[in-house]
Amino acid sequence: MSVIALNEGYKGEVKDREENFHGSRLLFIGWEDHLMFCAPHCIPVAPEMTFATLANEVIPGIYSSHPDWDKVDIGEIEWFRSNERFTPEFNRTLGENGLQHKAVIRFRTPGLSGINSSCS
């Protein structure tokens, strides 16, 4: 995320530049309506990783501790890139799906809205 300083007093080296992550990019991932996780997770990912690997291996590793996870159907997930709805191409890489350094991806699981429908 860029910073636009209003005066010259804000100076410093940006530490989370992509080149500081040894070939990886940061990706923010959030599960809508599941507030047991208070904020999106930020993870380093290889830009060459396919979206299928992210959806079928990485995301379950992050969220499977939630009681709803066993009911998730990956094929029914609604995906969002930043605030825009999008349909990922599962056989293409994260980069080819437009997920650049520090991108935000959110997903919604229709019919699942947290523990006892409490959004938690």
SEMAR-472614 format. One record per residue: residue number from 1; residue in three letters; x, y, z of N, C-alpha, C, O in turn. Coordinates in steps of 0.2 Angstrom, whole numbers, plus 5000, padded with zeros to 4 digits. Each point is the difference from the previous one (the first is absolute). Layout:
% residues N
i|aa|n.X|n.Y|n.Z|ca.X|ca.Y|ca.Z|c.X|c.Y|c.Z|o.X|o.Y|o.Z
NUM|ALA|X|Y|Z|X|Y|Z|X|Y|Z|X|Y|Z
...
This chain:
% residues 120
i|aa|n.X|n.Y|n.Z|ca.X|ca.Y|ca.Z|c.X|c.Y|c.Z|o.X|o.Y|o.Z
1|MET|5004|4994|5000|4996|5006|5000|5005|5006|5000|5004|5001|5004
2|SER|4994|5004|4992|5004|5006|4999|4998|5005|5006|4994|5000|5002
3|VAL|5011|5004|4999|4999|5005|5005|5001|5007|4997|5005|5001|4996
4|ILE|4990|5003|5004|5001|5007|4997|5001|5005|5006|4995|5001|5004
5|ALA|5011|5001|4997|5001|5005|5006|4998|5007|4998|5000|5002|4995
6|LEU|4997|5001|5010|4997|5007|4999|5006|5005|5001|4999|5006|4999
7|ASN|5006|4992|5004|5006|5004|5001|5006|4996|5000|5000|4994|4999
8|GLU|5006|5010|5001|5006|4996|5000|5003|4997|5006|5005|4996|5000
9|GLY|4991|5004|5005|5002|4997|5007|4999|4992|5000|5003|4997|5004
10|TYR|4994|5001|4991|4999|4992|5000|5004|4997|4994|4999|5001|4994
11|LYS|5007|4996|5009|5005|4997|4996|5002|4994|5003|4999|4999|5006
12|GLY|5003|4996|4990|5002|4994|5002|5000|4995|4995|4997|5001|4994
13|GLU|5007|4993|5007|5000|4995|4995|4994|4995|5001|4998|4998|5005
14|VAL|4999|5001|4989|4995|4995|5000|5002|4993|5001|5004|4998|4995
15|LYS|4995|4999|5010|5002|4993|5002|4996|4994|4997|5003|4995|4999
16|ASP|4991|5006|4998|4996|4995|4998|5000|5000|4992|4995|4998|4997
17|ARG|5010|5004|5000|5000|5000|4993|5001|4993|4997|5003|4996|5004
18|GLU|4994|5003|4991|5000|4993|4997|5007|4997|5000|5001|4994|5001
19|GLU|5004|5010|4997|5007|4997|4999|5003|4998|5007|5005|4997|5000
20|ASN|4992|5005|5005|5002|4997|5007|4998|4994|5002|5001|4997|5006
21|PHE|4995|4999|4990|4997|4994|5002|5002|4994|4996|4997|4995|4999
22|HIS|5009|5006|4998|5004|4994|4997|4996|4996|4995|5000|4994|5000
23|GLY|4996|5010|4995|4997|4997|4995|4992|4999|5002|4996|4998|4995
24|SER|5002|5003|5011|4993|4999|5002|4997|5007|5000|5003|5005|4999
25|ARG|4990|4995|5001|4996|5006|5001|4996|4999|5006|4998|4994|5002
26|LEU|5000|5011|5001|4995|5000|5005|4993|5000|4997|4998|5004|4996
27|LEU|4998|4992|5007|4993|4999|4998|4996|5000|5007|5001|4997|5004
28|PHE|4994|5008|4996|4995|5000|5005|4994|4996|4999|4997|5001|4994
29|ILE|5001|4995|5010|4994|4995|4999|4995|5001|5006|5002|4999|5005
30|GLY|4992|5002|4993|4995|5001|5005|4994|4996|4998|4998|5000|4995
31|TRP|4999|4997|5010|4994|4996|5000|4994|5004|5002|4999|5001|5006
32|GLU|4996|5001|4990|4995|5004|5002|4995|4997|5005|4999|4994|4999
33|ASP|4998|5010|5005|4995|4997|5005|5003|4995|5005|4996|4997|5003
34|HIS|5010|5003|4998|5003|4995|5005|5005|5004|5004|5006|5000|4999
35|LEU|4991|5003|5006|5004|5005|5004|5004|4996|5006|5003|5003|5004
36|MET|4997|4990|4996|5005|4997|5004|5007|5002|4998|5005|4999|5004
37|PHE|4996|5003|4990|5006|5002|4998|4999|5008|4999|4997|5002|4996
38|CYS|5007|5002|5008|4998|5007|5001|5002|5004|4994|4998|5006|4999
39|ALA|5007|4992|4997|5002|5003|4995|5003|4996|4994|5001|4994|5001
40|PRO|5000|5008|4993|5002|4996|4995|5007|4998|5002|5004|5003|5003
41|HIS|4998|4991|4994|5007|4997|5001|5004|5003|4995|4998|5001|4994
42|CYS|5008|5000|5008|5005|5003|4995|5006|4994|4999|5003|4999|5005
43|ILE|4997|4998|4989|5005|4995|4999|5004|5001|4994|4998|5003|4996
44|PRO|5009|4995|5005|5004|5000|4994|4998|4994|4995|4999|4994|5002
45|VAL|5000|5008|4991|4999|4995|4996|5004|5000|4993|5002|5006|4999
46|ALA|4999|4989|4998|5004|5000|4994|4995|5003|4994|4995|4997|5000
47|PRO|5008|5007|4996|4995|5003|4995|4998|4994|4995|4995|5001|4996
48|GLU|5010|4994|5004|4998|4994|4995|4996|4995|5003|4998|4996|4996
49|MET|4999|5005|5010|4996|4995|5003|4993|5001|4996|4998|5005|4998
50|THR|4999|4989|5001|4993|5000|4996|4995|5002|5005|5001|4999|5006
51|PHE|4994|5004|4992|4994|5002|5004|4997|4993|5003|4998|5000|5006
52|ALA|5002|4995|4990|4998|4993|5003|5004|4998|5006|4997|4998|5005
53|THR|5009|5003|4995|5004|4999|5006|4998|5004|5006|5000|4998|5006
54|LEU|5000|5009|4993|4997|5004|5005|4994|4998|5003|4999|5000|5006
55|ALA|4996|4999|4990|4993|4998|5002|5000|4993|5003|4996|4999|5005
56|ASN|5007|4996|4993|5000|4993|5002|5005|4998|5006|4998|4996|5003
57|GLU|5007|5008|4997|5005|4998|5005|5002|5006|5005|5000|4998|5006
58|VAL|5001|5008|4992|5002|5005|5004|4994|5003|5004|5001|5000|5007
59|ILE|4994|5002|4990|4994|5002|5004|4997|4995|5005|4999|5002|5006
60|PRO|5000|4992|4993|4998|4995|5005|5005|5000|5006|4998|4999|5005
61|GLY|5008|5002|4993|5005|5000|5006|5000|5005|5004|5001|5000|5006
62|ILE|4996|5006|4992|4999|5006|5004|4993|5000|5004|5000|5001|5006
63|TYR|4995|4996|4991|4993|5001|5002|4997|4994|5003|4995|5000|5002
64|SER|5009|4994|4997|4996|4994|5002|4999|4999|5007|4996|4995|5002
65|SER|5007|5009|5003|4998|5000|5007|4993|5002|5001|4997|4999|5006
66|HIS|5000|5004|4990|4993|5003|5001|4995|4994|4999|5001|4996|4995
67|PRO|4994|5004|5009|4995|4994|4999|4996|5000|4994|4998|4995|4998
68|ASP|5002|5011|4998|4996|5000|4994|5004|4997|4994|4998|4998|4995
69|TRP|5009|5001|5006|5004|4999|4994|4998|4993|4997|5001|4999|4994
70|ASP|4997|4996|5010|4998|4994|4997|4994|5000|4995|4999|4995|4996
71|LYS|4998|5010|5005|4994|5001|4996|5001|5004|4993|4996|5001|4996
72|VAL|5010|5002|5004|5002|5004|4994|5001|4996|4994|5003|4995|5000
73|ASP|4994|5007|4994|5000|4997|4994|5004|5005|4996|4998|5006|4998
74|ILE|5009|4993|5000|5004|5004|4996|4997|5003|4994|5001|5006|4998
75|GLY|4995|4990|4999|4997|5001|4993|4994|5006|5001|4998|5003|4995
76|GLU|5000|4997|5011|4994|5005|5002|5002|5007|5003|4996|5004|5001
77|ILE|5011|4996|5000|5002|5007|5003|5000|5005|4995|5001|5000|4994
78|GLU|4997|5006|5009|5000|5007|4996|5006|5003|5002|5002|5001|5006
79|TRP|5002|5001|4989|5007|5003|5001|4999|5007|4998|4997|5003|4996
80|PHE|5007|5001|5008|5001|5007|4999|5007|5002|5000|5004|4998|5004
81|ARG|4998|5006|4991|5007|5003|5000|4999|5007|5001|4997|5004|4997
82|SER|5006|4998|5009|4999|5006|5003|4992|5001|5001|4998|4995|5004
83|ASN|4999|5010|4994|4992|5000|5001|4996|4998|4994|4994|5000|5000
84|GLU|5010|4997|4995|4997|4998|4993|4999|4992|5000|5004|4997|5002
85|ARG|4990|5001|4997|4998|4993|4999|5004|4998|4994|5001|5003|4995
86|PHE|5002|4991|5005|5004|4997|4994|4999|4993|5000|4999|4996|5006
87|THR|5002|5001|4989|5000|4993|4999|5007|4997|4998|5003|5002|4995
88|PRO|5001|4995|5010|5007|4998|4999|5000|4995|4995|4996|4996|4999
89|GLU|5010|5004|4997|5001|4994|4996|5005|4995|5004|5006|5002|5001
90|PHE|4991|4993|5001|5004|4995|5005|5006|4997|4997|5005|4999|5004
91|ASN|4996|5000|4990|5006|4998|4997|5005|5005|4998|5005|4998|4998
92|ARG|4994|5008|5003|5004|5005|4999|5004|5003|5006|4997|4998|5006
93|THR|5008|5005|4994|5004|5002|5006|4997|5006|5003|4995|5003|4997
94|LEU|5007|4998|5009|4997|5006|5004|5001|5007|4996|4996|5004|4999
95|GLY|5010|4996|4998|5002|5006|4996|4995|5001|4994|4998|5005|4999
96|GLU|5001|4989|4998|4996|5000|4994|4993|5002|5002|4996|5002|4996
97|ASN|5002|4997|5010|4993|5001|5003|5000|5008|5002|4995|5002|5003
98|GLY|5010|5001|4996|5000|5007|5002|5002|5002|5008|4999|5005|5002
99|LEU|5004|4990|5001|5001|5001|5007|5008|5001|5001|5004|4996|5000
100|GLN|4997|5011|5000|5007|5003|5001|5002|5000|5007|4996|4998|5004
101|HIS|5010|5005|4997|5002|5001|5007|4995|5004|5004|4998|5005|4998
102|LYS|5001|4992|5008|4995|5003|5005|4993|5001|4997|4996|5004|5003
103|ALA|5002|4991|4993|4993|5000|4998|4996|4997|5005|5002|4997|5005
104|VAL|4991|5005|4995|4995|4998|5005|4996|4995|4996|4997|5002|4995
105|ILE|5002|4992|5008|4995|4996|4997|4995|4998|5006|5002|4998|5006
106|ARG|4992|5002|4993|4995|4998|5005|4995|4995|4997|4999|5000|4994
107|PHE|4998|4996|5010|4996|4995|4997|4994|4999|5005|5000|5001|5006
108|ARG|4994|4998|4991|4994|4999|5003|4997|4993|4999|5001|4997|4994
109|THR|4997|4999|5011|4997|4994|4999|4993|5000|5002|4997|5000|5005
110|PRO|4999|5000|4989|4992|5001|5001|4998|4994|5004|5001|4994|5000
111|GLY|4994|5009|5005|4997|4995|5004|5004|4999|5007|4997|4997|5005
112|LEU|5009|5005|4995|5004|5000|5006|5001|5007|5003|5004|5004|4996
113|SER|4994|4997|5010|5001|5007|5002|5003|5000|5008|4997|5003|5004
114|GLY|5007|4993|4997|5004|4999|5006|4996|4995|5005|4996|4997|4998
115|ILE|5007|5003|5008|4998|4995|5005|4992|5002|5002|4999|5005|5002
116|ASN|4997|4990|4997|4993|5001|5001|4997|5006|4997|4996|5004|5003
117|SER|5006|4998|4991|4998|5006|4996|5002|5006|5003|4996|5005|4999
118|SER|5009|4995|5006|5001|5007|5003|5006|5004|4997|5002|5005|5003
119|CYS|5000|4993|4991|5005|5003|4997|5007|5000|5004|5004|5004|4999
120|SER|4996|4991|5005|5007|4999|5004|5003|4994|4998|5005|4998|5003
